[in-house]
Amino acid sequence: MMQMLEAGGLEILTDRIRTADESNPQGYYELERVKELDKGGDTSWLEDARGKAVKIIAFLLRYLPDTLNYRVIFMQRELHEIIISQNKMLAQRGETSETDDDQVLDAFKQHLLRTRALMTSRACFESLDVSYNEILEAPAAQAKRVSDFLGGAPDVESMAAVVNPQLYRNRSQRAAD
């Protein structure tokens, strides 16, 4: 999604500290300051983020101050695929998860429910759910939805053009059938 937004003409806030690797060959588009949101530190940088795209994991949304408004593009992916991807990343680093995949799946489901409740309970959030799989199947249609949500700012054709189905490597057995 961050690649799509950037290609569509939105300014992306990233420090490019975490560079591309085998798990994410197009890069991570992260901003280290985001990782400090739950630490109660300085959030004044958010004021300068207006009109720009910032990648924030769902867990950290609760730490965003109510004094600003946020348009959240909430990326959805088949949960089994997330687990497959995370296990591969751990294996590449020589690590393993001590938690059973079914426990991780249950934790993800609960986390999604809490995140949705958070976004509906706080007036500062406006959100759009976007499916990773639907982007791969119909990039132009999903790019149009995102562009409409953002007030028509990103260029739909440019957004759709950067979608690369070859990067869809961590499919669950269900998704592969």
C-alpha positions as CSV (number, residue, x, y, z in Angstrom):
1,M,0.0,0.0,0.0
2,M,2.8,2.4,0.8
3,Q,4.3,1.8,-2.6
4,M,0.9,2.4,-4.2
5,L,0.4,5.7,-2.3
6,E,3.9,6.9,-3.2
7,A,3.4,6.0,-6.9
8,G,0.1,7.9,-6.8
9,G,1.8,11.0,-5.7
10,L,1.4,11.1,-2.0
11,E,4.4,12.1,0.1
12,I,5.5,9.2,2.3
13,L,7.0,9.7,5.7
14,T,9.8,7.2,6.0
15,D,13.4,7.3,7.2
16,R,14.4,4.3,5.1
17,I,16.4,2.9,8.0
18,R,15.0,-0.5,7.6
19,T,16.1,-1.4,4.1
20,A,14.7,-3.9,1.6
21,D,15.6,-7.6,2.2
22,E,14.5,-11.0,1.1
23,S,11.3,-10.8,3.1
24,N,10.3,-7.4,1.7
25,P,12.2,-6.7,-1.5
26,Q,10.6,-3.3,-2.0
27,G,11.4,-2.0,1.4
28,Y,9.5,-1.4,4.6
29,Y,8.5,2.2,4.4
30,E,8.8,2.6,8.1
31,L,9.5,5.6,10.3
32,E,11.3,4.9,13.6
33,R,9.4,7.7,15.4
34,V,6.2,5.7,15.0
35,K,7.7,2.9,17.1
36,E,7.9,5.4,20.0
37,L,4.1,6.1,20.1
38,D,3.5,3.7,22.9
39,K,6.3,5.1,25.0
40,G,4.5,8.4,25.7
41,G,7.1,10.5,23.9
42,D,6.9,13.5,21.6
43,T,4.1,13.3,19.1
44,S,4.5,16.8,17.7
45,W,5.9,15.3,14.5
46,L,2.3,14.2,13.7
47,E,1.3,17.7,13.0
48,D,3.9,17.8,10.2
49,A,2.5,14.5,8.9
50,R,-0.8,16.1,7.7
51,G,-1.5,15.1,4.2
52,K,1.2,12.5,4.1
53,A,1.2,8.8,4.4
54,V,2.7,7.2,7.5
55,K,2.8,3.4,8.1
56,I,1.6,2.6,11.6
57,I,0.9,-0.9,12.8
58,A,-2.6,-1.5,14.2
59,F,-1.3,-2.0,17.8
60,L,0.0,1.6,17.9
61,L,-3.1,3.3,16.6
62,R,-4.4,3.6,20.2
63,Y,-1.5,5.9,21.1
64,L,-2.4,8.5,18.5
65,P,-3.6,11.7,20.2
66,D,-7.3,12.6,19.7
67,T,-6.3,16.2,18.9
68,L,-5.7,15.2,15.2
69,N,-7.9,13.4,12.7
70,Y,-6.6,10.3,10.9
71,R,-7.6,8.5,7.7
72,V,-6.6,4.9,8.2
73,I,-6.2,2.5,5.3
74,F,-6.6,-0.7,7.3
75,M,-4.8,-3.4,5.3
76,Q,-6.3,-6.9,5.7
77,R,-4.6,-10.1,4.7
78,E,-5.6,-13.7,5.2
79,L,-4.3,-14.4,8.8
80,H,-2.7,-17.8,7.9
81,E,-0.6,-15.9,5.3
82,I,0.6,-13.5,7.9
83,I,1.7,-16.4,10.1
84,I,3.5,-18.0,7.2
85,S,5.3,-14.8,6.4
86,Q,6.3,-14.1,10.0
87,N,7.6,-17.7,10.4
88,K,9.7,-17.3,7.3
89,M,11.1,-14.0,8.5
90,L,12.0,-15.6,11.9
91,A,13.6,-18.6,10.1
92,Q,15.7,-16.3,8.0
93,R,17.0,-14.7,11.2
94,G,17.7,-18.1,12.7
95,E,14.8,-17.7,15.2
96,T,11.6,-19.7,15.8
97,S,8.3,-18.8,17.4
98,E,7.6,-20.5,20.8
99,T,3.9,-19.9,20.3
100,D,1.7,-22.4,18.5
101,D,0.3,-21.1,15.1
102,D,-3.3,-21.6,16.4
103,Q,-2.6,-19.5,19.4
104,V,-1.1,-16.8,17.2
105,L,-4.2,-17.0,14.9
106,D,-6.5,-16.5,17.9
107,A,-4.4,-13.6,19.2
108,F,-4.6,-11.9,15.7
109,K,-8.3,-12.3,15.6
110,Q,-8.7,-10.8,19.0
111,H,-6.4,-8.0,18.1
112,L,-8.4,-7.2,14.9
113,L,-11.6,-7.0,17.0
114,R,-10.0,-4.6,19.5
115,T,-8.6,-2.5,16.7
116,R,-11.9,-2.2,14.9
117,A,-13.6,-1.3,18.2
118,L,-11.0,1.3,18.8
119,M,-11.4,3.0,15.4
120,T,-15.2,3.1,15.7
121,S,-15.1,4.4,19.3
122,R,-12.8,7.4,18.6
123,A,-14.1,10.2,16.4
124,C,-10.6,11.0,15.3
125,F,-10.5,7.9,13.1
126,E,-12.0,7.4,9.6
127,S,-11.0,4.1,8.1
128,L,-11.2,2.1,4.9
129,D,-10.6,-1.7,4.9
130,V,-8.5,-2.9,2.0
131,S,-7.8,-6.5,1.2
132,Y,-4.3,-7.4,0.2
133,N,-5.7,-10.2,-1.9
134,E,-8.2,-7.9,-3.6
135,I,-5.4,-5.5,-4.5
136,L,-3.7,-8.3,-6.3
137,E,-6.9,-9.4,-8.1
138,A,-8.1,-6.0,-9.1
139,P,-5.5,-3.3,-8.5
140,A,-7.3,-0.5,-10.4
141,A,-10.6,-1.0,-8.6
142,Q,-8.8,-1.0,-5.2
143,A,-6.7,2.0,-6.1
144,K,-9.9,3.8,-7.0
145,R,-11.4,3.0,-3.6
146,V,-8.3,4.3,-1.9
147,S,-8.1,7.4,-4.0
148,D,-11.8,8.2,-3.3
149,F,-11.2,7.7,0.4
150,L,-8.4,10.2,0.3
151,G,-10.3,12.7,-1.6
152,G,-9.0,11.8,-5.1
153,A,-5.5,12.9,-4.3
154,P,-3.5,9.8,-5.4
155,D,-3.4,9.0,-9.1
156,V,-5.3,5.7,-9.6
157,E,-3.4,4.5,-12.7
158,S,0.0,5.0,-11.1
159,M,-1.1,3.3,-7.9
160,A,-2.4,0.3,-9.8
161,A,0.7,0.1,-12.0
162,V,3.0,-0.7,-9.1
163,V,1.1,-3.7,-7.9
164,N,3.4,-6.7,-8.4
165,P,1.7,-10.1,-8.0
166,Q,5.1,-11.8,-8.1
167,L,5.7,-10.5,-4.6
168,Y,2.7,-12.6,-3.3
169,R,4.9,-15.5,-2.1
170,N,3.5,-16.4,1.3
171,R,0.2,-18.0,0.4
172,S,-1.7,-20.2,2.8
173,Q,-2.9,-23.6,1.5
174,R,-6.4,-22.1,1.4
175,A,-5.3,-19.2,-0.8
176,A,-3.4,-21.5,-3.1
177,D,-6.4,-23.7,-3.8
